Amino acid sequence: MRPIDFSKTLPADADKATLVGRIWRPDADGPSVVAIRGGDVVDVTASFPTVRDLCEQADPAAALAKAKGETVGTVDALLANGDEAKRDPKKPWFIAPIDLQAVKAAGVTFVASMLERVIEERTRGAPELAAAARKEVLDLIGGDLQRLKPGSAEAAKLKDWLIKKNAWSQYLEVGIGPDAEIFTKSQPMSSVGTGATAGIHPVSRWNNPEPEVVLVIASSGRIVGATLGNDVNLRDVEGRSALLLGKAKDNNASCAIGPFVRLFDAAFTLDDVRQADVELVVAGEDNFRMEGMSSIKLISRDPADIAGQAIGPNHQYPDGLVLFLGTMFAPVQDREGPGQGFTHKVGDIVTISAAKLGSLTNRIATSDKAPPWNFGVSHLYRNLAKRGLLKQ
């Protein structure tokens, strides 16, 4: 089995980064909130029982910097125990760096991925028909959609023209229309962290990783930080019907987030998110290798606008939320043969990275073979109570 490389997990400027994460502590039979300080992992759960509690502070980065705690090991040691396939269950390891937040995602926020969603729809999820459908869609739409502002008068004119051509699609509606597509990706406490298995539903034969930046948002709607995510996607399932989005997106281990949340401070702001380049590498046991890049600079909607459509007067999240911003990367590289496109194989190692957010790495398995999700919100609070960590 190909080993996971954790050598580039930390951001390139880790010495300037305010990083919060979570670890599993076997000695406590539960999770802890940790601060990354230099090369050390410091348990600050006594100050902040959940990451949600930290994110609700007026200045989360400053609050984390002041929090005292117990050093439980080095970053390198916990990362070395991170590969789920080779883990020592008696030693701690990193898990997803969020807990009580709702896990939401925005779709069709890049032109490239918007076109691929249209293709999935036109082929009804059949990968062998994708190449011909891609040419048909590009011929029908034409032009440079990248410069088109969603919801603008120009976008409305294009919509009217496409309807007359019988070429309109529900994906074009959310891609260039006024309303963003925002859906529930996963449930609170269900996300997996770096080193863990990421799950693909076993019925799928056409699927892909979706490398994304994930905003971390407090209950007030204020964006307080960011991390990386893999919005694992079943192209064939969603292609059959958009009403199957839940099955395409929300399965055991299908949401990977991490490695850490980087909190906003003087060295890292929303403008850094707007300029981020997100890189992807898929390395297979069959020696297949695929690389790609998604630049937030090319996003159709500003991250703050997407966040504003997710939370506000019409929709509250008292425990905050995290929000996947979407991806422009929809892989079309053939893996098995001409015209077959890309799909995952069991054992693939997926690495998603950005210079200021580090790297998130997971090994692919089918969701029924990935470790089951069995530690939810009720388990968390019983564990924190047992450890005497709950406050009024």
N, C-alpha and C positions, 0 to 999 in steps of 0.2 A: 504494500500500500504506500502510495506516494506521501511523504511527510509534509506537514504544513510548515511553512516558513513564517515565523513571527518577527523577523529581524527589523521590519519596517512598520511595525504596528503603531509606534508613536509618531506624532506630527514631526515634520522636519524642524520646526522651531519649538520643540517640546519644552525647552528651557524658559520660553515666554508664555506658555499655554497654561490656562486654568482648566484643569481636567478633572471631571468627576466620573466615577464608574461604580460598578457593583461587582462584588465577588460572592461566590458561594463559600461559606465557611463550614466545613464538615464538623468542626468542633462545636459549632452552635446549631448545626442541623438546619441552617437557614442562610439568607443573604445579608450582606452588609453594604452600606454606602461607603465609598472610599474616595479619598483625594490622592492624586498622583503628585508626589513632591520629590523632584529630582528623580532618583531611581527607586524610591520607596513607595509602598502602598500603605496608606494610613487610613485606618477604620475610623470614620467620623459619625457612625450611626448613633452614638450617644447624643450628638447635637442635631442630627437630621436622620430620623428613622427611615425616611424614604427620600428618593431623589425629588419626588413631587414637593416635599416640604422645603427642600433647598430652593427649588425653582420659584417658590412663592415668596421668597425674601425680596426686599426692595432692591438689593444688589447681590444676586447670588454669588458672583465671583468673589466679592469682598467677604461675604459671609463664609464661604468655603475656606478662604485664606486664613480666617481667624479661628476656625474650628480646630479644637484639639482632639487628639485621638491616639490610638495604639497602632504602631507600625507592625503589620502582620507579615511582611516579607518584601522582597524586591519585585519590581515590575518584571524583570527577566525571569525570576523563579516562577511567578504565577503564569506568565505566558508559556513557559516551558511545560507547564501542566495543563495547557489550554486545549490541546488536541484531544477531542472527545474519544477518538479511537485508541489513544495510548495513555489516558489519564490515570493518575493515582488518586482514587476517590478519598484518600485520607488527607490530602493536601488541598489548599484553596485554589480556585481558578476564577478567571473573569467570566461574568455573564452579561447579558444585555444591560446597558447603563440606564435603563428607564424602568419604572415600575407601575404606578397607578395611572399614568397618563393614557388617554384614549389614543389609539394608533390609527391615524387617518392617512390617506394618500390622495394626491392630485394626479389625474391622468391626462394624457393628450396635451401636455404643456410644451411640447417641442414639435416642430413641423415634421421631422423625420419619423418620430414615433406615431404621430397622427396618421400619416400615410400608411404606416404598417398596420394600424388598427383598421383602417378602411379596407386594406387588402385581406386581413383576417375575415372581415365581415363578408366580402365579396366571394371568398373561397369557401366559406362555411367551415373554416378550420382545417382545410386540406393543404398540407405544406407543398405537395407536388404541383399545385395550381398557382402557387404564389408568384413565380416569375412572370407568367403571362398576365396575371391580375395587376402586378406592379406596373407593367408597361401601360396597361389600359388606363389605370388611375392617373398616372403621370401625363398621359396624352390628353385625358379629359380635363384635368385641373390646370396644368401648365403654369407658367409664371413663377415668380419668386414669392412664395407664401411667407418666407421668413420675415419679410418687411411688413407684413399685414398685421395690424394691431387688432387683437380680438375685441369684438364689440363695437368696432368703429363703423363709420358710414361706408367705407370702402369694403369692409368685410360683409356688411349687409347686402351691398350690391353683388358681390361675388356669390353670396348665398342664393339670391334671387336667380342669378344666371345659371347656377348649378341645378337648382330645382327645375328650371325650364329644360335643362339637358337631361333630366332624370338621373342626375349623378350625385344628389345630396345624400349625406350619411349622418347617422347619429354621432359619429366620431368627429365629423367636420363641425357639427353643431357646438360641441364643447371645445373644439380646437380653435375656432375663429369666432364663435358666438360670444355673447356677453357673460355667460355663466360658466365657471370652471367646473370640471368633473371632480368631485371630492367624495370619496367612498371610504368605508371602514376596511382597513387592510387586515387588522388582527385585533385580538382582545387584550385588555390590560393584563400584564404579567405573562403573556404567551410568547413574546419575542425571544429569539435565541441570540447569543452573543458571538464574539469572535472565537473561532476554534470549534464551535458546535456544528452539528449536522444541520444542513438546510434541506427542507423536504419538498419533493415534487409528488403530486398525487399520482398513484400508480396507473391510472387510466390514461394519462397524457402521453402522446407520442410527438408532440410539437410544443416545446416550451423553452424558456430562456431566463437568464438573470436580468434584472433591471437595476443597474447601479445608480444610486440617487443620493443627493444631500437631503438630510432630514432635519427640519426645524424643530426646536424644542420651545414650546409656547406655554406660558403661565396661564392661570385661569382668567386673568385680566385681559388676555389677548396679547400681552407683551411677549415678543420673541426674545428669549434669554440665552439661546445658544444653538448649537448645531452638532450633528453627528452624521454618520454614513449609514446607508441601508441597502438591502437587497430586497426589492419588491418582486419576489419570485412569481413568475407569470406563466400560465398555461395558455398558449396561443390558440390551440385547437378548441379548448373548452369555451373560451370567450368568443372565438370565431363562430361557433355554432349558434350562440345567442348571447347578447349582452346581458340578458337576465340571469345568465349563469356566472356573472362576475364573482359572486360569493364563492362558488366552487373553484373558479379559476385563481382566486387570490388568497382565500383564507382557509388554509389547511395546517395540519400539524407541522411545525417547524418551517413554515413557508415565509416567515418574516424574520429577517436577520438585521440586527441593529448594533452598531458599535464602531470602533472598540470602546470609545469613551465619548461623553458629551463634553464639547469644548464650550465653556461659558463665555459670553460676551464680556469684554473688558477693553482696556486701552490697546491691547495688542491684537484683538480679534473682534470684528463687528459684522453687521449684516452686509456691509459693502464687500467684505472678504468673501462672504457666501456668494454674492452676485458675480464675483470674478473667478470662482472656483472652477477648476478642471477636474473632472472625476474620471479616473482611469479604471479599466476592467481587464483582468486576465483570467481566462478559463484554461486550465491545464488538465487534460484527461489522462486516465490510465492507459488509453490507446495511443499516447503521444500526440494527440491532437492539441493544438494550442490556438487560442483566439485572443486577440487584443482589441480594445476599443477605447474611445474617449468621448465623454459627454461634457460640454462646456455650459455652465449656467449662464454665461454671457449670451447664449443663443435662445434662452427661454422666452416663450411668447408672452408670459405674464410675469410681472415682477413678484418675487417671493413674498413681499409684504402684502400685495394685493391678494395673492392666493390665501395667505393666512387670514386676511380680513374677510374672505368669503367662507372660511371654515368656522370662525368663531366671532361672535358679536351679539347684538341685541336679539337676533333670531335663533341663536344656538349657543348655549353656554356649556362649559366643561369645568366643573368645580375642581377637578384634579388636574387640569391642564390637558394638553395633548401634544403629540408629536405628529409632524406632517411631512410625508414624503413629497418632494417637489416634482417628481416625474423625471423621465430620462429621454434623451434624444437617441439613445443607443438601442436599436432593434436589430439583432444579428441576422444577417442573410448569408453568411459564409457557409458553403456546403461542407457537410461533415461526412456523410455516407456516400454521396454520389451527386452528379450534376442535377441541379434542380430540386434537391432534397432539403436544402437549407440547413440551419443549425437546430439541434435539440440536445438537451443534456443526456449524459450517461451517468449511471451510478459510479461514484468515485471521483467525479470531476471536482477539482478544487477551484473555487471562485474567489478571487481577490479584488476588492474594490478599494480604491485609494484616492486620496486628495492630499496635497502637500500640507495643508494646515489642519487636517482632520485625522491623518494617519491611515491605517489600513484595516479593513474588515475582511477576514478570511473564513470560509466555510467549505466543508466537504458535502457533496450532494448524495442524498439517498432518497428512496421513496418515503412518503410521509408515514406509511404504515410500519416502516422499519426504523425510522428515527425514534429516539427516546420519546415516550409520550409526555405530554404536558400534564403535570400532576401537582403543581404548586401554584395555587391561585391567590387571590386577594385574601380570602378567609384564612388560608394557611399562613400567609405572611403576617397577619395581625395576631394570630394565635402564637406564632413563633416570637414576634416582637414582645408580646405580653409576657411570655415565659422568660424572656431575657431581661425583663424589667426596663424596656426601652421606650414604652409608650408614655406620652405626656398628655396632660389635660389641655 
